[in-house]
Amino acid sequence: MTEIKRITCGTVNCYLLESKNKAVLVDTGGAGYEEKVWAACAGKDIRLLILTHGHIDHIQNAAYLAQRASIPIAIHQKDLELIQDQFSQPLASTGIFGRALKIASERKMQKEHIQTFTPEIFLSEGDTLEPFGIQASVLELPGHTEGSIGLDVDGQAVIVGDALMHMLRPGMASIYTDRRKLRESAEKITALGERMVYFGHGTPTTNRDWACKR
């Protein structure tokens, strides 16, 4: 059984997946939270750092944490371009809150720095984390970004990155690169059935019909 530990970094969540003394870190939070994330990892046998997508608030501490833990970084290849250029996948938004979130996100992308790093592993649909000691498989969940991914953990929980968000309320992300793909990803998560859903933003909740929300 895999234990999922949520590490809050302001409005962003990172997750530490642990099983039989082995662990995988999912996302890194933004600048200023690197030591908090590292403290949560201290004493753990971390085998891999997975980035659910390439936005700055999820990858900003990747270089620091990977170097500190001496572990490889994994991401979907379609989000590789975002590491070098946060504006390579233009964002659209839904609603007043979405427009405000888009503006805030783009300001952060423009003003803040990402320390250069090179992912060593590219993940895609169905890849398993068993070689790293964790019972989980990769889900491709495009829409928020082209290469957004999630993790189906033990068939009982799903980490969705920003394919869904739990900010004002749980639902589909209000900022995205492709709304049609985002809806398809929401439907894919719904089809998993009974699961706990762990978001990139907000507290976990139970799985439901996400596509009907927007």
N, C-alpha and C positions, 0 to 999 in steps of 0.2 A: 504494500500500500504506500502510495506517495503522499508525503505531507507537503502542503502548499502554505508557505509563509509569505504573507503580504508585507511589503516594506513600503511605507508611505513616504513620498518625497514631495511635499507640498500637495499639489493636485494630481500628481502622477504616481502610479503604482509600479513597483518592481516586484518580482516574485522569486522566491527561492524554493525550488523543488528538491525534496530530500527523500531518499530511500536507501536503506541499508548502508548508511554512512557515506553515500555518494550524493552529489548535488549538482544541479544546473541552475544558473542565474538567468532570469528572463527580464530584459530591459535594465536601464541604468539610472533613470532619473536625470535631472538637469544639474548644472553647475551649482555647487554649494551643498549637494547631498551625497557627494562621493564617499565621504567618511562614514556617513550613516549606513550606506549600503555595504561598505566594506566591513563595518563592525558586525553587521548581520551575517556576513560570510565568514567571519573569523572562526578558525578552528574546523571549518567544514572542508571536505574534500571536493572542491568545486572542479567540475570537469569541462564545462562549456558555458559560454555566454551567448544567449540567443537574443536577437533584436527582432521584436514583432514587426517593426517597420522603421523607416529611415528618418522620421522627424526628430528634430533636435532635442525635444524634451524626453525622448526615449533613448537617445544614443550619445548624449553629450559627455557622459563619463565612461564610455566604452573603452577608450584607449587606456585610461588610468586603471580601471578595474581589471581589464584583461592582462595588463602588464603586471599588476600587483599580485594577481592570482596565478600568473603564467598559464593562461588558458586561451584556446582559440575562440574567435568570434564567428558567429553564424548569422546569416540573414538571407532573405530571398534575393536572387540575383537582380530582379526587376527594381529593387530599391537601392542598388549599389550607387546609382547616380545621385541619390539624395545626400549621400555622405559628403560629396564634393560640392553639390549645389542644391540647397534646400528649396530653390524655386524651379527646379527642373520638372516638377510635377505640379502645375498650378492648381490651387484650391478653389472650390466653389462652396457655397453654403446654403443652408435652409433656415429661414426664420430669423427673428431679431437676435436671439441668442447666438445662432450660428454665425451671423454677420459679425457680431462682437468678438466671438471666438476666433474667427478667421483673421480679423484685424490684429488681435493680440498675438496670435500665433505667428503671423508674418512679421510683426515687429521684432519678436524674439529671434526669428530666423535671420533677420537682417542685421541685428545689433550684436548678437552673441557668437562666440567662436566654438567650433568643434575641433578638438585635437585630432589630427590625422590618424587614421587607422586603416588597416586592410583586413577585411574578413577572410578567413581561411576556408570557411565552409559555406556552401550555398544550399539552402534547404528548399524542398518542394513537397507537394502533396504526398502524404503517405510515408514520408521518411520517419524513421523511428529513433527515439533517444535511448534505446536499449544499450547501444555501445557505450553510453555514458552513465549507465546504471539507473536510468529512469524509465518507467513504463508510461510512455506518452508517444503520440504520433502527431505529425505536422498537418495542419489544415491550411490550405490556401484560402485567404479571405480578402480578396482585392476589393477596392472601392474607395476606402479611405486613402490608401496609396495603391499603386499598381502591384507592389510586392508585399502587401500586408499578409501576415500569417498568424495563426493561432496554434494552440496545442490542446489535443484531446488527451486528458490525463486520466489514466486508469479506467477509462470509460465511465467516469463518475463526475468529472469536472472539465471545464473548458476555459482556457485562457484565451481571450479574444482580441488582445491589443486594443486598438481603437476602431475595430469594425463595429463595435457597440460602445456606448458610453453611459455612465451613470452619474450625470452631473445634476441638472435640474430634476431629471427623472431618468430611469433607465430606458434606453431605446437606441435606434440607429444613430450613428455619428452624424452630427449636424454640419461637419465640414468634411469634404471628400474630393477626390479627383474624378470619380465616375459614379454617379448616383445609381445607375442601373446595376453595376457590379456590386455596389454597396448593398442594395436590396437583395440581390442573389446570395450574397454572403450571409446576410441576416437570416434568409430562409434556410440556408445550409446549417446555421447554428441551431435554429428552431428544430430542424429535422433530426438532430442528435437525440432529442427526447429529454428525459429527466437528467439534468445535470445542474451543478452549481456553476454559475458563470462569473468569471473573474475578469474585471475590466481594467483597461489601462488608466481609466479615470473613474473613481468612485468605488463604493462598497459592493461586495459580491451579492448576488441574488440568484433566484432560481430561473431556469430556462423557461422560455415562453414564446409566443408568436411575436417575434420582433418586427417583422415586415409590416404588420398592420399598424404600427405606431406612427409611421409617416408615409 
